[in-house]
Amino acid sequence: MGKVAKGVSCSVTGCDQSAVRSLSKAQLSGSDLKVSGDRRVYLCHEHYKQWKKTNKKSDDMERIRWKG
Ligand SMILES: [Zn+2]
């Protein structure tokens, strides 16, 4: 996950906002966001928030897994 250069737009289908975050496509699995792109996807602020919400569960699970 990282910062995105200016001029990159959101990868979500139908969204043309400028992206603020890049994620791997694997990180988006489990969310309802429909994205174009291959391994790397870009999200605008709104969709990033949306993704964070839907991703919360798996995030917690990962934390538990890491704790062992
Ligand atoms: Zn967007």
N, CA, C, O and the ligand as a Tripos MOL2 file, in Angstrom:
@<TRIPOS>MOLECULE
protein
  273   271    69     0     0
PROTEIN
NO_CHARGES

@<TRIPOS>ATOM
      1 N           0.8480   -1.1890    0.0000 N.3       1 MET1
      2 CA          0.0000    0.0000    0.0000 C.3       1 MET1
      3 C           0.8890    1.2460    0.0000 C.2       1 MET1
      4 O           1.8510    1.3270    0.7650 O.2       1 MET1
      5 N           0.5710    2.1990   -0.8440 N.am      2 GLY2
      6 CA          1.4260    3.3700   -0.8610 C.3       2 GLY2
      7 C           0.7520    4.5830   -1.4330 C.2       2 GLY2
      8 O          -0.4230    4.5640   -1.8000 O.2       2 GLY2
      9 N           1.5130    5.6190   -1.4970 N.am      3 LYS3
     10 CA          1.0090    6.8580   -2.0810 C.3       3 LYS3
     11 C           0.9650    6.7410   -3.5910 C.2       3 LYS3
     12 O           1.6490    5.9120   -4.1910 O.2       3 LYS3
     13 N           0.1600    7.5760   -4.1790 N.am      4 VAL4
     14 CA         -0.0390    7.5130   -5.6180 C.3       4 VAL4
     15 C           0.3750    8.8310   -6.2500 C.2       4 VAL4
     16 O           0.0830    9.9070   -5.7290 O.2       4 VAL4
     17 N           1.0430    8.7290   -7.3500 N.am      5 ALA5
     18 CA          1.4600    9.9340   -8.0580 C.3       5 ALA5
     19 C           0.2500   10.7030   -8.5600 C.2       5 ALA5
     20 O          -0.8100   10.1240   -8.7960 O.2       5 ALA5
     21 N           0.4100   11.9980   -8.7210 N.am      6 LYS6
     22 CA         -0.7010   12.8150   -9.2080 C.3       6 LYS6
     23 C          -1.0390   12.4420  -10.6420 C.2       6 LYS6
     24 O          -0.1630   12.0830  -11.4280 O.2       6 LYS6
     25 N          -2.3120   12.5320  -10.9660 N.am      7 GLY7
     26 CA         -2.7300   12.2480  -12.3260 C.3       7 GLY7
     27 C          -3.2260   10.8400  -12.5110 C.2       7 GLY7
     28 O          -3.7730   10.5130  -13.5640 O.2       7 GLY7
     29 N          -3.0480    9.9860  -11.5000 N.am      8 VAL8
     30 CA         -3.5780    8.6300  -11.5840 C.3       8 VAL8
     31 C          -5.0230    8.6660  -11.1200 C.2       8 VAL8
     32 O          -5.3430    9.3060  -10.1180 O.2       8 VAL8
     33 N          -5.8880    7.9860  -11.8400 N.am      9 SER9
     34 CA         -7.2850    8.0220  -11.4350 C.3       9 SER9
     35 C          -7.7280    6.6820  -10.8530 C.2       9 SER9
     36 O          -7.1120    5.6400  -11.0740 O.2       9 SER9
     37 N          -8.7980    6.7570  -10.1210 N.am     10 CYS10
     38 CA         -9.3810    5.6150   -9.4160 C.3      10 CYS10
     39 C          -9.6820    4.4640  -10.3770 C.2      10 CYS10
     40 O         -10.1880    4.6760  -11.4790 O.2      10 CYS10
     41 N          -9.3700    3.2690   -9.9500 N.am     11 SER11
     42 CA         -9.5710    2.0940  -10.8070 C.3      11 SER11
     43 C         -10.9750    1.5250  -10.7370 C.2      11 SER11
     44 O         -11.3180    0.6150  -11.4920 O.2      11 SER11
     45 N         -11.7910    2.0550   -9.8340 N.am     12 VAL12
     46 CA        -13.1520    1.5350   -9.7180 C.3      12 VAL12
     47 C         -13.9460    1.9060  -10.9630 C.2      12 VAL12
     48 O         -13.9150    3.0460  -11.4260 O.2      12 VAL12
     49 N         -14.6490    0.9280  -11.4850 N.am     13 THR13
     50 CA        -15.4270    1.1300  -12.6950 C.3      13 THR13
     51 C         -16.4250    2.2640  -12.5190 C.2      13 THR13
     52 O         -17.2210    2.2550  -11.5810 O.2      13 THR13
     53 N         -16.3840    3.2220  -13.4040 N.am     14 GLY14
     54 CA        -17.3300    4.3210  -13.3690 C.3      14 GLY14
     55 C         -16.8840    5.4890  -12.5170 C.2      14 GLY14
     56 O         -17.5970    6.4880  -12.4210 O.2      14 GLY14
     57 N         -15.7280    5.3880  -11.9000 N.am     15 CYS15
     58 CA        -15.2290    6.4650  -11.0510 C.3      15 CYS15
     59 C         -14.0410    7.1360  -11.7290 C.2      15 CYS15
     60 O         -13.1230    6.4650  -12.1990 O.2      15 CYS15
     61 N         -14.0680    8.4670  -11.7760 N.am     16 ASP16
     62 CA        -12.9400    9.1460  -12.4220 C.3      16 ASP16
     63 C         -12.2520   10.1290  -11.4840 C.2      16 ASP16
     64 O         -11.5890   11.0660  -11.9300 O.2      16 ASP16
     65 N         -12.4130    9.9110  -10.1940 N.am     17 GLN17
     66 CA        -11.7050   10.7360   -9.2120 C.3      17 GLN17
     67 C         -10.2160   10.4110   -9.2410 C.2      17 GLN17
     68 O          -9.8100    9.3470   -9.7100 O.2      17 GLN17
     69 N          -9.4200   11.3260   -8.7410 N.am     18 SER18
     70 CA         -7.9960   11.0040   -8.7080 C.3      18 SER18
     71 C          -7.6960   10.1010   -7.5210 C.2      18 SER18
     72 O          -8.2710   10.2440   -6.4430 O.2      18 SER18
     73 N          -6.7920    9.1790   -7.7480 N.am     19 ALA19
     74 CA         -6.5090    8.1580   -6.7520 C.3      19 ALA19
     75 C          -5.6050    8.6960   -5.6470 C.2      19 ALA19
     76 O          -4.7460    9.5460   -5.8800 O.2      19 ALA19
     77 N          -5.8200    8.1810   -4.4480 N.am     20 VAL20
     78 CA         -4.9660    8.5510   -3.3290 C.3      20 VAL20
     79 C          -4.1840    7.3560   -2.7940 C.2      20 VAL20
     80 O          -3.1780    7.5200   -2.1040 O.2      20 VAL20
     81 N          -4.6530    6.1610   -3.1150 N.am     21 ARG21
     82 CA         -3.9910    4.9580   -2.6060 C.3      21 ARG21
     83 C          -3.8590    3.9080   -3.6940 C.2      21 ARG21
     84 O          -4.7110    3.7850   -4.5730 O.2      21 ARG21
     85 N          -2.7970    3.1740   -3.6140 N.am     22 SER22
     86 CA         -2.6870    2.0060   -4.4890 C.3      22 SER22
     87 C          -2.6800    0.7570   -3.6320 C.2      22 SER22
     88 O          -2.0860    0.7160   -2.5550 O.2      22 SER22
     89 N          -3.3510   -0.2500   -4.1370 N.am     23 LEU23
     90 CA         -3.4380   -1.5170   -3.4280 C.3      23 LEU23
     91 C          -3.1780   -2.6350   -4.4190 C.2      23 LEU23
     92 O          -3.2820   -2.4420   -5.6300 O.2      23 LEU23
     93 N          -2.8460   -3.7870   -3.9060 N.am     24 SER24
     94 CA         -2.7820   -4.9380   -4.8020 C.3      24 SER24
     95 C          -4.1970   -5.4680   -4.9700 C.2      24 SER24
     96 O          -5.0410   -5.3030   -4.0900 O.2      24 SER24
     97 N          -4.4440   -6.0930   -6.0850 N.am     25 LYS25
     98 CA         -5.7890   -6.5620   -6.3400 C.3      25 LYS25
     99 C          -6.2180   -7.5870   -5.2930 C.2      25 LYS25
    100 O          -7.3990   -7.6870   -4.9610 O.2      25 LYS25
    101 N          -5.2790   -8.3240   -4.7920 N.am     26 ALA26
    102 CA         -5.5870   -9.3210   -3.7650 C.3      26 ALA26
    103 C          -6.1960   -8.6750   -2.5250 C.2      26 ALA26
    104 O          -7.0510   -9.2650   -1.8650 O.2      26 ALA26
    105 N          -5.7560   -7.4780   -2.2190 N.am     27 GLN27
    106 CA         -6.2810   -6.7940   -1.0380 C.3      27 GLN27
    107 C          -7.7440   -6.4090   -1.2100 C.2      27 GLN27
    108 O          -8.4600   -6.1840   -0.2340 O.2      27 GLN27
    109 N          -8.1730   -6.3370   -2.4570 N.am     28 LEU28
    110 CA         -9.5500   -5.9420   -2.7260 C.3      28 LEU28
    111 C         -10.5030   -7.1180   -2.7450 C.2      28 LEU28
    112 O         -11.7190   -6.9290   -2.7770 O.2      28 LEU28
    113 N          -9.9790   -8.3070   -2.7260 N.am     29 SER29
    114 CA        -10.8810   -9.4510   -2.7320 C.3      29 SER29
    115 C         -11.6700   -9.4540   -1.4300 C.2      29 SER29
    116 O         -11.1180   -9.2260   -0.3540 O.2      29 SER29
    117 N         -12.9520   -9.7120   -1.5420 N.am     30 GLY30
    118 CA        -13.7880   -9.6460   -0.3620 C.3      30 GLY30
    119 C         -14.5460   -8.3340   -0.2450 C.2      30 GLY30
    120 O         -15.5060   -8.2370    0.5200 O.2      30 GLY30
    121 N         -14.1340   -7.3440   -0.9810 N.am     31 SER31
    122 CA        -14.9010   -6.1010   -1.0260 C.3      31 SER31
    123 C         -15.7930   -6.1340   -2.2610 C.2      31 SER31
    124 O         -15.5790   -6.9460   -3.1620 O.2      31 SER31
    125 N         -16.8000   -5.2470   -2.3060 N.am     32 ASP32
    126 CA        -17.6970   -5.2660   -3.4640 C.3      32 ASP32
    127 C         -17.2310   -4.3100   -4.5500 C.2      32 ASP32
    128 O         -17.9560   -4.0740   -5.5160 O.2      32 ASP32
    129 N         -16.0560   -3.7660   -4.4090 N.am     33 LEU33
    130 CA        -15.6120   -2.7940   -5.4050 C.3      33 LEU33
    131 C         -15.2590   -3.4870   -6.7130 C.2      33 LEU33
    132 O         -14.5370   -4.4840   -6.7480 O.2      33 LEU33
    133 N         -15.7950   -2.9190   -7.7780 N.am     34 LYS34
    134 CA        -15.4790   -3.4590   -9.0940 C.3      34 LYS34
    135 C         -14.3600   -2.6150   -9.6880 C.2      34 LYS34
    136 O         -14.5330   -1.4240   -9.9440 O.2      34 LYS34
    137 N         -13.2290   -3.2360   -9.8980 N.am     35 VAL35
    138 CA        -12.1000   -2.4730  -10.3870 C.3      35 VAL35
    139 C         -11.5690   -3.0430  -11.6990 C.2      35 VAL35
    140 O         -11.6730   -4.2340  -11.9930 O.2      35 VAL35
    141 N         -11.0060   -2.1410  -12.4520 N.am     36 SER36
    142 CA        -10.2770   -2.5800  -13.6200 C.3      36 SER36
    143 C          -8.7990   -2.6390  -13.2390 C.2      36 SER36
    144 O          -8.4140   -2.1730  -12.1670 O.2      36 SER36
    145 N          -8.0000   -3.1930  -14.0870 N.am     37 GLY37
    146 CA         -6.5860   -3.2520  -13.7590 C.3      37 GLY37
    147 C          -6.1610   -4.6600  -13.4250 C.2      37 GLY37
    148 O          -6.9820   -5.5620  -13.2580 O.2      37 GLY37
    149 N          -4.8770   -4.8210  -13.3330 N.am     38 ASP38
    150 CA         -4.3290   -6.1540  -13.2390 C.3      38 ASP38
    151 C          -3.9500   -6.4810  -11.8060 C.2      38 ASP38
    152 O          -4.7900   -6.9480  -11.0390 O.2      38 ASP38
    153 N          -2.7220   -6.2480  -11.4380 N.am     39 ARG39
    154 CA         -2.2920   -6.5740  -10.0810 C.3      39 ARG39
    155 C          -2.4120   -5.3820   -9.1550 C.2      39 ARG39
    156 O          -2.5970   -5.5190   -7.9460 O.2      39 ARG39
    157 N          -2.3020   -4.2060   -9.7590 N.am     40 ARG40
    158 CA         -2.2720   -2.9930   -8.9810 C.3      40 ARG40
    159 C          -3.5520   -2.2230   -9.2300 C.2      40 ARG40
    160 O          -3.9370   -2.0170  -10.3810 O.2      40 ARG40
    161 N          -4.2050   -1.8030   -8.1840 N.am     41 VAL41
    162 CA         -5.3910   -0.9820   -8.3790 C.3      41 VAL41
    163 C          -5.2430    0.3140   -7.5950 C.2      41 VAL41
    164 O          -4.5150    0.3800   -6.6050 O.2      41 VAL41
    165 N          -5.9380    1.3280   -8.0520 N.am     42 TYR42
    166 CA         -5.8440    2.6360   -7.4360 C.3      42 TYR42
    167 C          -7.2090    3.0700   -6.9530 C.2      42 TYR42
    168 O          -8.2130    2.8930   -7.6430 O.2      42 TYR42
    169 N          -7.2380    3.6400   -5.7600 N.am     43 LEU43
    170 CA         -8.5130    4.0620   -5.2040 C.3      43 LEU43
    171 C          -8.5020    5.5360   -4.8510 C.2      43 LEU43
    172 O          -7.5120    6.0590   -4.3390 O.2      43 LEU43
    173 N          -9.6250    6.2060   -5.1340 N.am     44 CYS44
    174 CA         -9.8040    7.5820   -4.6920 C.3      44 CYS44
    175 C         -10.1370    7.5630   -3.1970 C.2      44 CYS44
    176 O         -10.3140    6.5030   -2.5960 O.2      44 CYS44
    177 N         -10.2130    8.7310   -2.6310 N.am     45 HIS45
    178 CA        -10.4420    8.8360   -1.2030 C.3      45 HIS45
    179 C         -11.7340    8.1390   -0.7830 C.2      45 HIS45
    180 O         -11.7600    7.4050    0.2050 O.2      45 HIS45
    181 N         -12.8040    8.3730   -1.5410 N.am     46 GLU46
    182 CA        -14.1010    7.7870   -1.2000 C.3      46 GLU46
    183 C         -14.0660    6.2670   -1.2560 C.2      46 GLU46
    184 O         -14.5400    5.5840   -0.3480 O.2      46 GLU46
    185 N         -13.5010    5.7580   -2.3250 N.am     47 HIS47
    186 CA        -13.4810    4.3110   -2.4690 C.3      47 HIS47
    187 C         -12.4990    3.6640   -1.5050 C.2      47 HIS47
    188 O         -12.6770    2.5160   -1.0970 O.2      47 HIS47
    189 N         -11.4910    4.3910   -1.1560 N.am     48 TYR48
    190 CA        -10.5540    3.8670   -0.1600 C.3      48 TYR48
    191 C         -11.2580    3.7130    1.1870 C.2      48 TYR48
    192 O         -11.0800    2.7170    1.8880 O.2      48 TYR48
    193 N         -12.0590    4.7190    1.5300 N.am     49 LYS49
    194 CA        -12.8310    4.6440    2.7710 C.3      49 LYS49
    195 C         -13.7830    3.4620    2.7300 C.2      49 LYS49
    196 O         -13.9140    2.7050    3.6930 O.2      49 LYS49
    197 N         -14.4430    3.3260    1.5890 N.am     50 GLN50
    198 CA        -15.3910    2.2310    1.4040 C.3      50 GLN50
    199 C         -14.6830    0.8850    1.5300 C.2      50 GLN50
    200 O         -15.1850   -0.0400    2.1680 O.2      50 GLN50
    201 N         -13.5340    0.7980    0.9220 N.am     51 TRP51
    202 CA        -12.7710   -0.4470    0.9830 C.3      51 TRP51
    203 C         -12.3430   -0.7550    2.4110 C.2      51 TRP51
    204 O         -12.3940   -1.9020    2.8550 O.2      51 TRP51
    205 N         -11.9210    0.2800    3.1210 N.am     52 LYS52
    206 CA        -11.4740    0.0770    4.4920 C.3      52 LYS52
    207 C         -12.5890   -0.4850    5.3590 C.2      52 LYS52
    208 O         -12.3670   -1.3260    6.2300 O.2      52 LYS52
    209 N         -13.7940    0.0030    5.0950 N.am     53 LYS53
    210 CA        -14.9520   -0.4860    5.8400 C.3      53 LYS53
    211 C         -15.1880   -1.9610    5.5580 C.2      53 LYS53
    212 O         -15.3310   -2.7660    6.4780 O.2      53 LYS53
    213 N         -15.2280   -2.3060    4.2750 N.am     54 THR54
    214 CA        -15.5250   -3.6910    3.9200 C.3      54 THR54
    215 C         -14.3680   -4.6110    4.2830 C.2      54 THR54
    216 O         -14.5490   -5.8160    4.4560 O.2      54 THR54
    217 N         -13.2000   -4.0390    4.3930 N.am     55 ASN55
    218 CA        -12.0140   -4.8450    4.6270 C.3      55 ASN55
    219 C         -11.7500   -5.0740    6.1080 C.2      55 ASN55
    220 O         -10.8670   -5.8480    6.4780 O.2      55 ASN55
    221 N         -12.5130   -4.4010    6.9440 N.am     56 LYS56
    222 CA        -12.2220   -4.4070    8.3610 C.3      56 LYS56
    223 C         -12.1560   -5.8200    8.9370 C.2      56 LYS56
    224 O         -11.2690   -6.1490    9.7240 O.2      56 LYS56
    225 N         -13.1060   -6.6340    8.5290 N.am     57 LYS57
    226 CA        -13.1700   -7.9790    9.0630 C.3      57 LYS57
    227 C         -11.8970   -8.7830    8.7870 C.2      57 LYS57
    228 O         -11.2930   -9.3590    9.6910 O.2      57 LYS57
    229 N         -11.5140   -8.8000    7.5190 N.am     58 SER58
    230 CA        -10.3480   -9.6060    7.1720 C.3      58 SER58
    231 C          -9.0870   -9.0270    7.8090 C.2      58 SER58
    232 O          -8.1280   -9.7440    8.0920 O.2      58 SER58
    233 N          -9.1130   -7.7100    8.0270 N.am     59 ASP59
    234 CA         -7.9850   -7.0680    8.6760 C.3      59 ASP59
    235 C          -7.8290   -7.5900   10.1050 C.2      59 ASP59
    236 O          -6.7260   -7.8880   10.5630 O.2      59 ASP59
    237 N          -8.9480   -7.6900   10.7830 N.am     60 ASP60
    238 CA         -8.9260   -8.2160   12.1410 C.3      60 ASP60
    239 C          -8.4570   -9.6620   12.1610 C.2      60 ASP60
    240 O          -7.6770  -10.0770   13.0190 O.2      60 ASP60
    241 N          -8.9520  -10.4090   11.1970 N.am     61 MET61
    242 CA         -8.5680  -11.8030   11.1240 C.3      61 MET61
    243 C          -7.0670  -11.9580   10.9320 C.2      61 MET61
    244 O          -6.4270  -12.8470   11.4940 O.2      61 MET61
    245 N          -6.5420  -11.0730   10.1280 N.am     62 GLU62
    246 CA         -5.1140  -11.1370    9.8760 C.3      62 GLU62
    247 C          -4.3280  -10.8460   11.1540 C.2      62 GLU62
    248 O          -3.3090  -11.4740   11.4390 O.2      62 GLU62
    249 N          -4.8170   -9.9070   11.8870 N.am     63 ARG63
    250 CA         -4.1370   -9.5620   13.1260 C.3      63 ARG63
    251 C          -4.1460  -10.7610   14.0780 C.2      63 ARG63
    252 O          -3.1430  -11.0610   14.7260 O.2      63 ARG63
    253 N          -5.2720  -11.4260   14.1480 N.am     64 ILE64
    254 CA         -5.3890  -12.5910   15.0240 C.3      64 ILE64
    255 C          -4.4210  -13.6820   14.5640 C.2      64 ILE64
    256 O          -3.7480  -14.3340   15.3620 O.2      64 ILE64
    257 N          -4.3840  -13.8460   13.2470 N.am     65 ARG65
    258 CA         -3.5160  -14.8640   12.7060 C.3      65 ARG65
    259 C          -2.0500  -14.5740   13.0430 C.2      65 ARG65
    260 O          -1.2760  -15.4760   13.3640 O.2      65 ARG65
    261 N          -1.6990  -13.3090   12.9610 N.am     66 TRP66
    262 CA         -0.3100  -12.9490   13.2310 C.3      66 TRP66
    263 C           0.0540  -13.1680   14.6870 C.2      66 TRP66
    264 O           1.1830  -13.5360   15.0140 O.2      66 TRP66
    265 N          -0.9090  -12.9390   15.5450 N.am     67 LYS67
    266 CA         -0.6510  -13.1590   16.9640 C.3      67 LYS67
    267 C          -0.3870  -14.6340   17.2320 C.2      67 LYS67
    268 O           0.3090  -15.0020   18.1790 O.2      67 LYS67
    269 N          -0.9630  -15.4640   16.3730 N.am     68 GLY68
    270 CA         -0.6970  -16.8740   16.4880 C.3      68 GLY68
    271 C          -1.7800  -17.5740   17.2520 C.2      68 GLY68
    272 O          -1.7140  -18.7870   17.4460 O.2      68 GLY68
    273 ZN        -13.1790    6.0290   -6.8010 Zn       69 ZN69
@<TRIPOS>BOND
     1     1     2 1
     2     2     3 1
     3     3     4 2
     4     3     5 am
     5     5     6 1
     6     6     7 1
     7     7     8 2
     8     7     9 am
     9     9    10 1
    10    10    11 1
    11    11    12 2
    12    11    13 am
    13    13    14 1
    14    14    15 1
    15    15    16 2
    16    15    17 am
    17    17    18 1
    18    18    19 1
    19    19    20 2
    20    19    21 am
    21    21    22 1
    22    22    23 1
    23    23    24 2
    24    23    25 am
    25    25    26 1
    26    26    27 1
    27    27    28 2
    28    27    29 am
    29    29    30 1
    30    30    31 1
    31    31    32 2
    32    31    33 am
    33    33    34 1
    34    34    35 1
    35    35    36 2
    36    35    37 am
    37    37    38 1
    38    38    39 1
    39    39    40 2
    40    39    41 am
    41    41    42 1
    42    42    43 1
    43    43    44 2
    44    43    45 am
    45    45    46 1
    46    46    47 1
    47    47    48 2
    48    47    49 am
    49    49    50 1
    50    50    51 1
    51    51    52 2
    52    51    53 am
    53    53    54 1
    54    54    55 1
    55    55    56 2
    56    55    57 am
    57    57    58 1
    58    58    59 1
    59    59    60 2
    60    59    61 am
    61    61    62 1
    62    62    63 1
    63    63    64 2
    64    63    65 am
    65    65    66 1
    66    66    67 1
    67    67    68 2
    68    67    69 am
    69    69    70 1
    70    70    71 1
    71    71    72 2
    72    71    73 am
    73    73    74 1
    74    74    75 1
    75    75    76 2
    76    75    77 am
    77    77    78 1
    78    78    79 1
    79    79    80 2
    80    79    81 am
    81    81    82 1
    82    82    83 1
    83    83    84 2
    84    83    85 am
    85    85    86 1
    86    86    87 1
    87    87    88 2
    88    87    89 am
    89    89    90 1
    90    90    91 1
    91    91    92 2
    92    91    93 am
    93    93    94 1
    94    94    95 1
    95    95    96 2
    96    95    97 am
    97    97    98 1
    98    98    99 1
    99    99   100 2
   100    99   101 am
   101   101   102 1
   102   102   103 1
   103   103   104 2
   104   103   105 am
   105   105   106 1
   106   106   107 1
   107   107   108 2
   108   107   109 am
   109   109   110 1
   110   110   111 1
   111   111   112 2
   112   111   113 am
   113   113   114 1
   114   114   115 1
   115   115   116 2
   116   115   117 am
   117   117   118 1
   118   118   119 1
   119   119   120 2
   120   119   121 am
   121   121   122 1
   122   122   123 1
   123   123   124 2
   124   123   125 am
   125   125   126 1
   126   126   127 1
   127   127   128 2
   128   127   129 am
   129   129   130 1
   130   130   131 1
   131   131   132 2
   132   131   133 am
   133   133   134 1
   134   134   135 1
   135   135   136 2
   136   135   137 am
   137   137   138 1
   138   138   139 1
   139   139   140 2
   140   139   141 am
   141   141   142 1
   142   142   143 1
   143   143   144 2
   144   143   145 am
   145   145   146 1
   146   146   147 1
   147   147   148 2
   148   147   149 am
   149   149   150 1
   150   150   151 1
   151   151   152 2
   152   151   153 am
   153   153   154 1
   154   154   155 1
   155   155   156 2
   156   155   157 am
   157   157   158 1
   158   158   159 1
   159   159   160 2
   160   159   161 am
   161   161   162 1
   162   162   163 1
   163   163   164 2
   164   163   165 am
   165   165   166 1
   166   166   167 1
   167   167   168 2
   168   167   169 am
   169   169   170 1
   170   170   171 1
   171   171   172 2
   172   171   173 am
   173   173   174 1
   174   174   175 1
   175   175   176 2
   176   175   177 am
   177   177   178 1
   178   178   179 1
   179   179   180 2
   180   179   181 am
   181   181   182 1
   182   182   183 1
   183   183   184 2
   184   183   185 am
   185   185   186 1
   186   186   187 1
   187   187   188 2
   188   187   189 am
   189   189   190 1
   190   190   191 1
   191   191   192 2
   192   191   193 am
   193   193   194 1
   194   194   195 1
   195   195   196 2
   196   195   197 am
   197   197   198 1
   198   198   199 1
   199   199   200 2
   200   199   201 am
   201   201   202 1
   202   202   203 1
   203   203   204 2
   204   203   205 am
   205   205   206 1
   206   206   207 1
   207   207   208 2
   208   207   209 am
   209   209   210 1
   210   210   211 1
   211   211   212 2
   212   211   213 am
   213   213   214 1
   214   214   215 1
   215   215   216 2
   216   215   217 am
   217   217   218 1
   218   218   219 1
   219   219   220 2
   220   219   221 am
   221   221   222 1
   222   222   223 1
   223   223   224 2
   224   223   225 am
   225   225   226 1
   226   226   227 1
   227   227   228 2
   228   227   229 am
   229   229   230 1
   230   230   231 1
   231   231   232 2
   232   231   233 am
   233   233   234 1
   234   234   235 1
   235   235   236 2
   236   235   237 am
   237   237   238 1
   238   238   239 1
   239   239   240 2
   240   239   241 am
   241   241   242 1
   242   242   243 1
   243   243   244 2
   244   243   245 am
   245   245   246 1
   246   246   247 1
   247   247   248 2
   248   247   249 am
   249   249   250 1
   250   250   251 1
   251   251   252 2
   252   251   253 am
   253   253   254 1
   254   254   255 1
   255   255   256 2
   256   255   257 am
   257   257   258 1
   258   258   259 1
   259   259   260 2
   260   259   261 am
   261   261   262 1
   262   262   263 1
   263   263   264 2
   264   263   265 am
   265   265   266 1
   266   266   267 1
   267   267   268 2
   268   267   269 am
   269   269   270 1
   270   270   271 1
   271   271   272 2
@<TRIPOS>SUBSTRUCTURE
     1 MET1         2 RESIDUE 1 A MET
     2 GLY2         6 RESIDUE 1 A GLY
     3 LYS3        10 RESIDUE 1 A LYS
     4 VAL4        14 RESIDUE 1 A VAL
     5 ALA5        18 RESIDUE 1 A ALA
     6 LYS6        22 RESIDUE 1 A LYS
     7 GLY7        26 RESIDUE 1 A GLY
     8 VAL8        30 RESIDUE 1 A VAL
     9 SER9        34 RESIDUE 1 A SER
    10 CYS10       38 RESIDUE 1 A CYS
    11 SER11       42 RESIDUE 1 A SER
    12 VAL12       46 RESIDUE 1 A VAL
    13 THR13       50 RESIDUE 1 A THR
    14 GLY14       54 RESIDUE 1 A GLY
    15 CYS15       58 RESIDUE 1 A CYS
    16 ASP16       62 RESIDUE 1 A ASP
    17 GLN17       66 RESIDUE 1 A GLN
    18 SER18       70 RESIDUE 1 A SER
    19 ALA19       74 RESIDUE 1 A ALA
    20 VAL20       78 RESIDUE 1 A VAL
    21 ARG21       82 RESIDUE 1 A ARG
    22 SER22       86 RESIDUE 1 A SER
    23 LEU23       90 RESIDUE 1 A LEU
    24 SER24       94 RESIDUE 1 A SER
    25 LYS25       98 RESIDUE 1 A LYS
    26 ALA26      102 RESIDUE 1 A ALA
    27 GLN27      106 RESIDUE 1 A GLN
    28 LEU28      110 RESIDUE 1 A LEU
    29 SER29      114 RESIDUE 1 A SER
    30 GLY30      118 RESIDUE 1 A GLY
    31 SER31      122 RESIDUE 1 A SER
    32 ASP32      126 RESIDUE 1 A ASP
    33 LEU33      130 RESIDUE 1 A LEU
    34 LYS34      134 RESIDUE 1 A LYS
    35 VAL35      138 RESIDUE 1 A VAL
    36 SER36      142 RESIDUE 1 A SER
    37 GLY37      146 RESIDUE 1 A GLY
    38 ASP38      150 RESIDUE 1 A ASP
    39 ARG39      154 RESIDUE 1 A ARG
    40 ARG40      158 RESIDUE 1 A ARG
    41 VAL41      162 RESIDUE 1 A VAL
    42 TYR42      166 RESIDUE 1 A TYR
    43 LEU43      170 RESIDUE 1 A LEU
    44 CYS44      174 RESIDUE 1 A CYS
    45 HIS45      178 RESIDUE 1 A HIS
    46 GLU46      182 RESIDUE 1 A GLU
    47 HIS47      186 RESIDUE 1 A HIS
    48 TYR48      190 RESIDUE 1 A TYR
    49 LYS49      194 RESIDUE 1 A LYS
    50 GLN50      198 RESIDUE 1 A GLN
    51 TRP51      202 RESIDUE 1 A TRP
    52 LYS52      206 RESIDUE 1 A LYS
    53 LYS53      210 RESIDUE 1 A LYS
    54 THR54      214 RESIDUE 1 A THR
    55 ASN55      218 RESIDUE 1 A ASN
    56 LYS56      222 RESIDUE 1 A LYS
    57 LYS57      226 RESIDUE 1 A LYS
    58 SER58      230 RESIDUE 1 A SER
    59 ASP59      234 RESIDUE 1 A ASP
    60 ASP60      238 RESIDUE 1 A ASP
    61 MET61      242 RESIDUE 1 A MET
    62 GLU62      246 RESIDUE 1 A GLU
    63 ARG63      250 RESIDUE 1 A ARG
    64 ILE64      254 RESIDUE 1 A ILE
    65 ARG65      258 RESIDUE 1 A ARG
    66 TRP66      262 RESIDUE 1 A TRP
    67 LYS67      266 RESIDUE 1 A LYS
    68 GLY68      270 RESIDUE 1 A GLY
    69 ZN69       273 GROUP 0 **** ****
